[in-house]
Amino acid sequence: MFQSNVRECYCALCRTPKKMTFTRHLSLIHYLQITLLTVVSTWLLFPLLEWKTAGSFFLYWAGFELTRKLLYRRELKCKVCGFDPTWYRRDVRVARKQVETFLKENPDSPLLRAKKTQTSSEMTH
């Protein structure tokens, strides 16, 4: 009946599988929610502000867009290596620095553990 909103993908840097539940754009359901909120707030506040409350649609729309994009951006960043593809598209040096600081702050990251075991096995051979 309902489609699964989960998209499966891989981190571009460390190839860790991850699941994305949020999208960048609002769906039809979100626009219906915005419209319903606008109708209810207009109905409640009409005696005070009259038709000016109909402009609340744009405030709700901006709030929904901002929330959706923030949730999407938070989920886009890899939890294993700290790679953020949106920063990579803007500035590669900033993205690289973010990954380096993420790995310094998280020494128990699975990515670092895998590299340590790989280098230690190469040294023994």
N, C-alpha and C positions, 0 to 999 in steps of 0.2 A: 504494500500500500504506500508506504513512504520510502523515499530513496535515502540511502545512507549518505550523510554529508561528509564522511571521512574520506580524504584523499591520501593515498600513500605515495611517498616520494623518498628521495635520498638526499642527504647533505652533499653539496657539490664539492666540499673539501675533504671530509673524512669518510664519505660513503655510508654513513650510518642511516639505517631506515628510520623514517619518522612519519607520523600521521598528522595531517592538517585537518582541523575541524572548521576553521573559519575561512571565509573568502574575503576579498577586498571590497566587494560590491554588496550593496543592499539587495535583498530579494523582494519579491512581490509581497511576501508576508510582512516584511519590515515596513513597506510603504502603507500597507493596510493598518498596521499598528500606529504609525505616525498619523494617519488620517483619523483613526479612532480617538487617539489622544487629543488631536486638534478639535474634533467635534465635541468631546466631553469638556475640554477646558473652555471652549467658546460658549457652550451651554451654561457652564457654571459661572463664568466671569462676564457674561454678556450684560447683566444689569450694571456692572461697574464700568466696563471699558467699551461696550457696544461692539462694533465690527472690528475693532483693533485687535481683538483676541484671535481673529482668523489668521493673523500674521504669525501666530505661535507655531504654525506648520513649519515655517522655515527654521525656527529655533529647535524644534524637535528633530527636524531633518538633519541639521548640523550636528546635534548631539548624537544621533544614531550613527552618522557617517564617521564622526571622530572616534566614537567607541569601537565601531567595527574595524576601522583601520588600526587602532592601537592594539586590539586583540589579535588581529592578523599579523602585525609586525612582531608582537611578542612571541607568537607561535612560530614565526618564520626563522628566527635565530636558532641555530643548532645548540642543543643542550650538552653535547659532548665536546665540541671543539670551539664553540662561541662564534662560528662563522655566520655573518649576516649578509645575505645576498643583496639586499637593498643598498647597504653601504658599499659593497663591492661594485655595484653599477655606478655609484656616484664617484667614489674615490678608492682606488685599490690600496693605496698606502694606508688610509684610515682603517679599512677593513683588516688589513694585515696587522696593524697595531692593535686593533681590538681583539683579534685572535691571540696574539702574543700575551696581552694583559690578561685575557681570560685563562690561558693556560698557566700563567704565573700565579694567578689567584686560586686556581683549582688544580693543585699538584696531583690530586687523586683522580683526575679525569681519565676515563677509559682510553682515550687517545694517547695520553702520555704513558700509561701503563703498558700499552701495546708496543710503543716505540722503545721503552726501556727493556722489555723482554726480548724484542727483536735485536737490539744492539748487544745485549748480553749474550745471546745465542750466537751472534756473529763473532764475538770476541773469543768464545770458547772453541770455535772451529778453526 
